[in-house]
Amino acid sequence: MAGYDRLYALLIEELNQLSQEGRDIDCEKYRERINSCNEDKQSLMQIYSELCALPMRADYRYNEPSELEEIFAESDINKLPDDKYTPVDAEYFRGAWLGRCIGCALGQPVEGWQSERIIEWYKTAGKYPIKYYVPTVSGERRNEGLATDEKLCGMPLDDDTRFTVIFYLLLKQKGYNFDSWDIGSHWAWNLPFRFVCTAETQAYLNYINVDTFTPWYKPENALSLLKRERVNSYLNPYREWIGAQIRCDAFAYVAAGMPKLAARLAHTDAYFSHIKNGIYGEMFFAALIASAFTEKSVEKCFENALAVIPKNSRFYEDAVWARGLAESDITRDELIKTLIERGKKYSWVHTINNATFCIAAIMRYKNDFREAVAFAVECGADTDCNGATVGSFMGALLGDKGVPDDLKAGIKDRFSVGVSPYDNYSIKRFADEVKELCDKLNA
């Protein structure tokens, strides 16, 4: 079973992924061979076996491990103080979850749009610069998204909010004591297959097709089997895309003020479906958001997050670059254009380029929720993901009181994720439930 796309398409995408992660590959040669197979499965799988065996390029200058201890060995994790929980006021949990819902709603109707198209839509509607949810009407055109300004009645279904709820339920069941096998088991019980895509689709398929797994019990060597069967990478060319990065919030919330713990929990999750920079994205933003609950310096939050990922990785390099660019005197328009230009080498749903949009938004608009979220969305690409991530961080940083009243009113304190009982559910009530769990786990 190919999964998210046909086998042919997976292998074409695999060429890009292998080149980006440093394999010694002639993409054009393999592209011609793949095209000549006429989608014959046996021929394609022979090529895939060859691709998996390709060595790294001698001149590849990055060191990007996926195992947690190897990641920490390449990071500045020891510069962070030991985690110690200090109770956090409910206002900041409410701000974080409210911020995620608002940011996601603001970006959802324009997901996948290029920046120029988003700007043009707002301008034609007479509502640029971006201050509020996407206009339903722009000139003679309509946007039929459920989160546009005329139709919004709560945060609609979206994976960027669903995963927070899914992992809240896991944490409520298991506390901090879970591993990557448990992630797969939890998905199989609670997450319909059609609710996931790209890397998550491939990992889900790989997990349920491991012969020695059963639906009823956990094998003693579960993690060894996950690694042996390459659950996170087999026929998964999306393994460094944004899917893990958007799953960090529940782990950040229950590790409020404890970035080391948040990064460890995020790694456990990300490792199920991603490798390398796909993992770093979730670890970075988990540590960033966790820090924001207690550390009210954006610069310090950023340094804490940077400390949990490998210093000689593409993610680290681009994160530092994005921060520097955002804090320079470059104009807002030039900042967006420069970020987009550097990220063109990646898919519009890759971890790294979307992370730079979020980092730039946070570092330029340090204490302004509206401007930070609007900037993240205006960059285009995975707008709902980026709006949600920036909104979550800014809400944890500023609290509920730091979120503009008109954006609160627009979202109507409601969200839906398609997971019982969290449909048409109170944003405030769910945030309070998360705070209660965080306090319980750290009692």
C-alpha positions as CSV (number, residue, x, y, z in Angstrom):
1,M,0.0,0.0,0.0
2,A,1.5,3.3,-1.0
3,G,-0.6,5.5,1.3
4,Y,-0.8,9.2,1.0
5,D,0.0,9.1,-2.7
6,R,0.7,6.5,-5.4
7,L,4.0,4.7,-5.2
8,Y,5.4,6.5,-8.2
9,A,4.7,9.9,-6.6
10,L,6.3,8.8,-3.3
11,L,9.5,7.9,-5.1
12,I,9.6,11.2,-7.0
13,E,9.3,13.0,-3.7
14,E,11.9,10.7,-2.1
15,L,14.5,12.1,-4.6
16,N,14.0,15.6,-3.2
17,Q,14.1,14.4,0.4
18,L,17.3,12.3,-0.1
19,S,19.1,15.2,-1.8
20,Q,18.1,17.6,1.0
21,E,19.3,15.3,3.7
22,G,22.7,14.9,2.1
23,R,22.6,11.7,0.2
24,D,24.9,11.2,-2.8
25,I,22.2,11.1,-5.5
26,D,21.8,11.9,-9.2
27,C,18.1,13.1,-9.0
28,E,17.7,13.5,-12.7
29,K,18.9,10.0,-13.5
30,Y,16.6,8.4,-10.9
31,R,13.7,10.5,-12.1
32,E,14.1,9.2,-15.6
33,R,14.3,5.6,-14.3
34,I,11.1,6.1,-12.2
35,N,9.3,7.6,-15.1
36,S,10.3,4.7,-17.3
37,C,8.7,2.1,-15.0
38,N,5.2,2.9,-16.1
39,E,4.2,2.5,-12.4
40,D,5.2,-1.1,-12.3
41,K,5.4,-1.8,-8.6
42,Q,8.2,-4.4,-8.7
43,S,10.4,-2.1,-10.7
44,L,9.6,0.9,-8.5
45,M,10.4,-1.1,-5.3
46,Q,13.7,-2.2,-6.8
47,I,14.6,1.5,-7.3
48,Y,13.4,2.3,-3.8
49,S,15.8,-0.3,-2.4
50,E,18.7,1.3,-4.3
51,L,17.7,4.8,-3.0
52,C,17.6,3.6,0.6
53,A,21.2,2.3,0.3
54,L,22.7,5.5,-1.1
55,P,25.6,6.9,1.0
56,M,25.9,10.4,2.3
57,R,27.8,13.0,0.3
58,A,31.4,13.5,1.4
59,D,30.9,17.3,1.4
60,Y,27.7,17.3,3.4
61,R,28.4,19.6,6.4
62,Y,25.5,19.0,8.7
63,N,25.2,16.5,11.5
64,E,21.5,15.7,12.0
65,P,20.8,12.7,14.3
66,S,17.3,11.5,15.1
67,E,17.9,9.6,18.4
68,L,17.3,11.8,21.5
69,E,20.6,11.3,23.3
70,E,22.5,12.0,20.1
71,I,20.5,15.1,19.5
72,F,21.2,16.3,23.0
73,A,24.9,15.5,22.6
74,E,25.0,17.9,19.6
75,S,23.0,20.6,21.4
76,D,23.4,23.1,24.2
77,I,20.9,21.3,26.4
78,N,23.3,21.4,29.4
79,K,23.0,25.2,29.4
80,L,19.4,25.0,30.5
81,P,18.6,24.7,34.2
82,D,17.0,21.6,35.5
83,D,13.2,21.5,35.1
84,K,11.3,22.6,38.1
85,Y,7.5,23.2,38.0
86,T,6.2,26.5,39.2
87,P,2.4,26.7,39.1
88,V,1.2,28.9,36.3
89,D,-1.9,31.0,36.3
90,A,-4.8,29.8,34.3
91,E,-4.7,32.9,32.2
92,Y,-1.7,31.7,30.4
93,F,-3.1,28.3,29.5
94,R,-6.2,30.1,28.3
95,G,-4.1,32.5,26.3
96,A,-2.1,29.7,24.7
97,W,-5.1,27.6,23.6
98,L,-7.1,30.6,22.6
99,G,-4.1,31.8,20.6
100,R,-3.7,28.5,18.8
101,C,-7.4,28.5,17.8
102,I,-7.4,32.1,16.7
103,G,-4.1,31.8,14.7
104,C,-5.4,28.6,13.1
105,A,-8.7,30.1,12.2
106,L,-7.0,33.2,10.7
107,G,-4.8,31.0,8.4
108,Q,-7.2,28.2,7.6
109,P,-9.1,29.8,4.6
110,V,-5.8,30.7,2.9
111,E,-3.8,27.5,3.5
112,G,-1.4,26.9,0.7
113,W,-1.8,30.4,-0.8
114,Q,1.3,32.4,-1.8
115,S,1.9,35.6,0.1
116,E,1.1,37.8,-2.9
117,R,-2.4,36.2,-3.3
118,I,-3.2,36.7,0.4
119,I,-2.2,40.3,0.3
120,E,-4.2,40.9,-2.9
121,W,-7.3,39.2,-1.3
122,Y,-7.2,41.5,1.7
123,K,-6.4,44.6,-0.4
124,T,-9.3,44.0,-2.8
125,A,-11.6,43.5,0.2
126,G,-10.4,46.9,1.6
127,K,-9.0,45.2,4.7
128,Y,-5.3,45.3,4.3
129,P,-3.1,45.3,6.4
130,I,-4.3,42.1,8.0
131,K,-5.9,42.8,11.3
132,Y,-8.8,40.3,11.4
133,Y,-10.0,37.0,10.0
134,V,-9.9,36.4,6.2
135,P,-12.7,38.4,4.4
136,T,-15.4,36.2,3.0
137,V,-15.8,38.5,0.1
138,S,-13.1,40.1,-2.0
139,G,-14.4,42.1,-5.0
140,E,-16.6,39.7,-6.8
141,R,-15.0,36.6,-5.3
142,R,-16.0,34.5,-2.2
143,N,-13.9,32.3,0.0
144,E,-16.0,29.4,1.2
145,G,-13.7,28.5,4.1
146,L,-15.6,28.0,7.4
147,A,-13.2,30.4,9.2
148,T,-13.8,33.5,7.1
149,D,-15.1,36.7,8.9
150,E,-18.7,36.3,7.9
151,K,-19.0,32.6,8.7
152,L,-16.8,32.1,11.7
153,C,-18.6,30.7,14.7
154,G,-15.8,28.9,16.5
155,M,-12.6,27.2,15.4
156,P,-13.6,24.6,12.7
157,L,-12.2,21.1,12.4
158,D,-8.4,21.2,11.8
159,D,-5.5,18.9,12.4
160,D,-3.6,21.8,14.0
161,T,-6.0,21.8,16.9
162,R,-7.0,18.2,16.8
163,F,-3.6,16.9,17.6
164,T,-3.5,19.0,20.8
165,V,-6.7,17.4,22.0
166,I,-5.5,13.9,20.9
167,F,-2.3,14.2,22.9
168,Y,-4.0,15.8,25.9
169,L,-6.0,12.6,26.1
170,L,-2.8,10.5,25.8
171,L,-1.2,12.5,28.6
172,K,-4.3,12.2,30.7
173,Q,-4.2,8.5,30.4
174,K,-0.4,7.9,30.7
175,G,1.1,11.0,32.1
176,Y,4.7,11.5,31.1
177,N,5.2,7.7,30.8
178,F,4.8,6.9,27.2
179,D,7.0,6.0,24.2
180,S,6.8,6.3,20.5
181,W,5.0,2.9,20.2
182,D,2.3,4.3,22.5
183,I,1.9,7.2,20.1
184,G,1.0,4.8,17.3
185,S,-1.3,2.8,19.6
186,H,-3.1,5.9,20.7
187,W,-3.6,7.0,17.1
188,A,-5.0,3.6,16.1
189,W,-7.6,3.8,18.9
190,N,-8.5,7.5,18.7
191,L,-7.5,9.0,15.4
192,P,-9.3,8.1,12.2
193,F,-7.0,7.4,9.3
194,R,-8.6,10.0,7.1
195,F,-7.7,12.7,9.7
196,V,-4.0,12.4,8.9
197,C,-1.9,13.2,5.8
198,T,1.7,13.0,4.4
199,A,4.2,11.8,7.0
200,E,1.4,10.9,9.4
201,T,-0.3,8.8,6.8
202,Q,2.8,6.9,6.0
203,A,3.8,6.2,9.6
204,Y,0.2,5.2,10.5
205,L,0.2,2.7,7.6
206,N,3.7,1.4,8.6
207,Y,2.7,1.0,12.2
208,I,-0.5,-1.0,11.6
209,N,1.3,-3.3,9.0
210,V,4.1,-4.4,11.3
211,D,3.3,-8.1,11.5
212,T,4.5,-8.5,15.1
213,F,2.2,-5.8,16.4
214,T,-1.3,-6.7,17.5
215,P,-4.2,-4.4,18.4
216,W,-4.4,-5.8,21.9
217,Y,-1.0,-5.6,23.6
218,K,2.4,-4.0,23.6
219,P,5.3,-6.2,22.7
220,E,8.3,-6.1,25.1
221,N,10.6,-5.0,22.3
222,A,8.2,-2.5,20.8
223,L,10.7,0.3,20.3
224,S,13.2,-2.1,18.6
225,L,10.5,-3.2,16.3
226,L,9.6,0.4,15.4
227,K,13.2,1.1,14.5
228,R,13.7,-2.2,12.6
229,E,10.6,-1.7,10.5
230,R,11.4,2.0,9.9
231,V,8.0,3.1,10.9
232,N,9.0,6.7,10.7
233,S,10.7,6.6,7.3
234,Y,9.7,3.6,5.2
235,L,8.1,5.0,2.0
236,N,7.8,8.2,3.8
237,P,9.4,11.0,1.8
238,Y,7.5,13.5,4.0
239,R,9.6,12.7,7.1
240,E,11.0,16.2,7.4
241,W,7.8,18.0,6.7
242,I,5.7,20.1,9.1
243,G,3.5,17.4,10.5
244,A,5.4,16.9,13.7
245,Q,6.0,20.6,14.3
246,I,2.2,21.2,14.6
247,R,1.8,18.5,17.2
248,C,3.9,20.1,20.0
249,D,1.4,22.1,21.9
250,A,-0.1,19.6,24.4
251,F,3.5,18.6,25.4
252,A,4.4,22.2,25.8
253,Y,1.3,23.0,27.9
254,V,1.8,20.1,30.4
255,A,5.5,21.0,30.7
256,A,4.8,24.7,31.3
257,G,8.0,26.4,32.3
258,M,10.0,23.2,31.7
259,P,11.6,23.3,28.2
260,K,13.8,20.3,28.7
261,L,10.8,18.1,29.5
262,A,8.7,19.6,26.7
263,A,11.5,18.8,24.2
264,R,11.8,15.2,25.5
265,L,8.0,14.6,25.2
266,A,8.0,16.2,21.7
267,H,10.8,14.0,20.6
268,T,8.9,10.9,21.7
269,D,6.0,12.0,19.6
270,A,7.9,13.2,16.5
271,Y,10.1,10.1,16.4
272,F,7.0,8.0,15.5
273,S,6.6,9.7,12.1
274,H,9.6,11.9,11.4
275,I,13.4,12.1,11.4
276,K,16.1,14.8,11.7
277,N,14.7,18.3,11.1
278,G,11.2,17.0,11.2
279,I,11.9,16.1,14.8
280,Y,13.7,19.3,15.6
281,G,10.8,21.4,14.6
282,E,8.5,19.8,17.2
283,M,11.2,19.9,19.9
284,F,12.1,23.5,19.2
285,F,8.5,24.8,19.4
286,A,7.6,22.7,22.3
287,A,10.5,24.2,24.3
288,L,9.7,27.6,23.0
289,I,6.0,27.5,24.1
290,A,6.8,25.8,27.4
291,S,9.3,28.6,28.2
292,A,6.8,31.3,27.4
293,F,4.5,30.3,30.3
294,T,7.1,31.5,32.8
295,E,9.9,33.3,30.9
296,K,8.5,36.6,29.6
297,S,11.5,37.5,27.5
298,V,11.1,36.4,23.9
299,E,14.8,36.4,23.4
300,K,15.3,34.0,26.4
301,C,12.5,31.8,25.2
302,F,14.2,31.6,21.8
303,E,17.5,30.7,23.4
304,N,15.9,28.0,25.5
305,A,14.3,26.5,22.4
306,L,17.5,26.7,20.4
307,A,19.4,24.8,23.1
308,V,17.4,21.6,22.6
309,I,18.3,21.0,19.0
310,P,21.6,20.1,17.2
311,K,23.9,23.1,16.6
312,N,25.1,21.7,13.3
313,S,21.7,21.2,11.7
314,R,19.8,23.0,8.9
315,F,17.1,23.9,11.3
316,Y,19.4,25.5,13.8
317,E,21.2,27.4,11.0
318,D,18.0,28.8,9.5
319,A,16.5,29.6,13.0
320,V,19.4,31.8,13.9
321,W,19.3,33.4,10.4
322,A,15.6,34.1,10.7
323,R,16.0,35.7,14.1
324,G,18.8,37.9,12.9
325,L,16.9,39.0,9.8
326,A,13.8,39.8,11.8
327,E,15.7,41.9,14.3
328,S,17.5,43.9,11.6
329,D,16.2,47.1,10.1
330,I,15.0,45.4,6.9
331,T,11.4,46.5,6.0
332,R,8.5,44.2,6.7
333,D,7.9,43.6,3.0
334,E,11.5,42.8,2.4
335,L,11.6,40.5,5.4
336,I,8.7,38.5,4.0
337,K,10.3,38.3,0.5
338,T,13.7,37.3,1.9
339,L,12.2,34.5,4.0
340,I,10.1,33.2,1.1
341,E,13.1,33.2,-1.3
342,R,15.3,31.3,1.1
343,G,12.6,28.7,1.7
344,K,11.9,28.0,-1.9
345,K,14.2,25.0,-2.0
346,Y,11.7,23.2,0.3
347,S,8.1,22.0,-0.1
348,W,5.6,24.6,1.1
349,V,4.8,22.2,3.9
350,H,8.4,21.5,5.0
351,T,9.4,22.0,8.6
352,I,12.3,24.5,8.1
353,N,10.9,27.2,5.9
354,N,7.6,27.4,7.8
355,A,9.6,27.5,11.1
356,T,11.5,30.6,9.8
357,F,8.2,32.3,9.1
358,C,7.1,31.6,12.7
359,I,10.4,32.7,14.2
360,A,10.5,35.9,12.3
361,A,7.0,36.7,13.3
362,I,7.8,36.2,17.0
363,M,11.1,38.0,16.9
364,R,9.8,41.1,15.1
365,Y,6.6,41.5,17.0
366,K,7.6,40.4,20.4
367,N,4.7,41.7,22.4
368,D,2.0,42.2,19.8
369,F,-0.3,39.2,19.4
370,R,-2.2,40.5,16.4
371,E,0.8,41.6,14.4
372,A,2.8,38.4,15.0
373,V,0.0,36.1,14.0
374,A,-0.9,38.3,10.9
375,F,2.8,38.3,9.8
376,A,3.0,34.5,10.1
377,V,-0.1,34.1,7.9
378,E,0.9,36.8,5.4
379,C,4.1,34.8,4.6
380,G,1.8,32.3,3.0
381,A,2.6,28.5,2.6
382,D,1.2,26.5,5.6
383,T,-0.7,29.4,7.0
384,D,-3.0,27.6,9.4
385,C,-0.1,25.7,10.9
386,N,2.0,28.9,11.3
387,G,-0.8,31.1,12.6
388,A,-1.6,28.4,15.2
389,T,2.0,28.0,16.3
390,V,2.7,31.7,16.6
391,G,-0.7,32.2,18.3
392,S,0.0,29.5,20.8
393,F,3.4,31.0,21.7
394,M,2.1,34.6,22.0
395,G,-0.9,33.5,24.0
396,A,1.3,31.6,26.5
397,L,3.6,34.6,26.7
398,L,1.0,37.3,27.1
399,G,-1.9,35.4,28.6
400,D,-5.6,35.7,27.8
401,K,-5.4,39.5,28.5
402,G,-2.9,40.0,25.7
403,V,-5.1,38.6,23.0
404,P,-7.1,41.3,21.2
405,D,-10.8,41.4,22.2
406,D,-12.1,41.5,18.7
407,L,-10.2,38.3,17.8
408,K,-11.6,36.7,20.9
409,A,-15.1,37.7,20.1
410,G,-14.8,36.4,16.5
411,I,-13.9,32.9,17.7
412,K,-16.8,32.8,20.1
413,D,-15.0,30.6,22.7
414,R,-15.8,27.5,20.7
415,F,-13.8,24.9,18.9
416,S,-14.4,21.5,17.2
417,V,-11.9,18.7,16.4
418,G,-14.1,15.7,15.7
419,V,-13.0,13.9,18.8
420,S,-15.6,13.3,21.5
421,P,-16.5,15.3,23.5
422,Y,-14.6,18.1,22.0
423,D,-17.0,19.5,19.4
424,N,-18.5,22.9,19.9
425,Y,-16.5,22.9,23.1
426,S,-15.5,25.9,25.2
427,I,-11.9,27.1,24.5
428,K,-11.7,28.4,28.1
429,R,-13.0,25.1,29.5
430,F,-10.5,23.0,27.6
431,A,-7.6,25.3,28.6
432,D,-8.6,24.9,32.3
433,E,-8.7,21.1,31.9
434,V,-5.1,21.2,30.5
435,K,-3.9,23.4,33.4
436,E,-5.5,21.0,35.9
437,L,-3.7,18.1,34.2
438,C,-0.4,20.0,34.3
439,D,-0.8,20.7,38.0
440,K,-1.7,17.1,38.7
441,L,1.3,15.7,36.8
442,N,3.6,17.9,38.7
443,A,2.1,17.7,42.1
